[in-house]
């Protein structure tokens, strides 16, 4: 079983680690209770109450795991602990008062205490976004959090409805279109389950299994190590949805193998970077974007997966063809036969991963249990692993997996709640609609020009933002303009996504 990242061990002592495990476990239990409608202890929270609980239990983890600055990366500051406690208590407060928020319209006019807490929640959410998403997305979200205050002073298509400072704070924190808007609703209903499944699968040996399968299928052909890297990254990317973790997990093995086979370090790194980036395009996880896209388009999740499958497969086929031609030109051979694992034994040894993945796909496509599927597949995988390796998997390894689950979900909740502020500002001011109309006007109704603007905007924005942030922003501003040009809505949204994904291999951030 893989061990948790060393950066965790450097920063987290026993007590904070215990707190992270507690928060992650309770957060996951609350999510399972909501998804399956179990009503544990007769607890049936309404939608906004549930989303505030996600903030309360997962965002504190971001202050404990992700440092305030590089200088404090190996220690937890008092300010980190205070921020974690504060956002936990505020999330609980808003969850308890969710009925008052809805019935008394606190997002428009609230008492003094919730108004003050709204402002603190915005500040803490933006800080957790900075820690997890980086400084560029932080400044973008900060700008949009303040945008309603001065929107009436902006020129042309940027003009929008004006809100006072207190009104904007209330609308962002207690409205249904900002912090707990579409991105957070998608996280609660779909995304968390898939993150849990992907982490359990990767941390229990799924990453090594995918590499072995790739070696069995591609290792013997010319340029074999490069083709193995592509296939392994595609397999792993289907479930992780993260190019960065894909490079770390599979690249640490495939890049040295490619260099040993005769590839230059630069070419080997380029192959792994491109292959890992393509993981965002491959169903079923697609870097969290597929879930948000299904919500935006009001389409079944399975329909998004089927639409994305062929373009994603073509991406990897093109990479394999390129590496094959490069290997032929440079006379690069395949792997040594004795180093290639046999396919049949590899499949037999990896049957827990195969069974869980097949069950996941069946539950999504045939049973239509999109929200429940990843949890069921996770339980099935854990059950099989415990059955065959009961004495080999130690308690500490499972605790490390829970910490990893907490870290990943905290990162996503922090990102999506912060990104929700962008959507909230667009919705409050009405600017999103104006910008789409202005874009169509500037392009003179020419579809090619609109698509060109879209490609450039997606690429440039994606350089400084996560894929989900880039997609959400452009789904509001750009996708409607493309659709007005006569493009199918699903095709328009996938077009925006594909160009945003390329930012992972585009300088200067890459």
Secondary structure, 3 states (H helix, E strand, C coil): CCCCCHHHHHHCCHHHHHHHHHHHHHHHHHHHHHHHCCCHHHCCCCHHHHHHHHHHHHHHHHHHHCCCCHHHCCCCCHHHHHHHHHHHHHHHHHHHCHHHHHHCCCCCCCCHHHHHHHHHHHHHHHHHHHHHHCHHHHHHHHHHHHHHHHHHHCCHHHCCCCCCHHHHHHHHHHCCCCCCCHHHHHHHHHHHHHHHHHHHHHHHHHHHHHHHHHHHHHCCCCCHHHHHHHHHHHHHHHHHCCHHHHHHHHHHHHHHHHHHCCCCHHHHHHHHHHHHHHHHHCCCCHHHHHHHHHHHHCCCHHHHHHHHHHHHHHHHHHHHHHHHHHHHHHCCCCCCHHHCCCHHHHHHHCHHHHHHHHHHHHHHHCCCCHHHHHHHHHHHHHHHHHHHCCCCCCHHHHHHHHHHHHHHHHHHHHHHHHHHHHHHHHHHHCHHHHHHHHHHHHCCCCHHHHHHHHHHHHHHHHHHCCHHHHHHHHHHHCHHHHHHCCCCHHHHHHHHHHHHHHHHHCCCCC
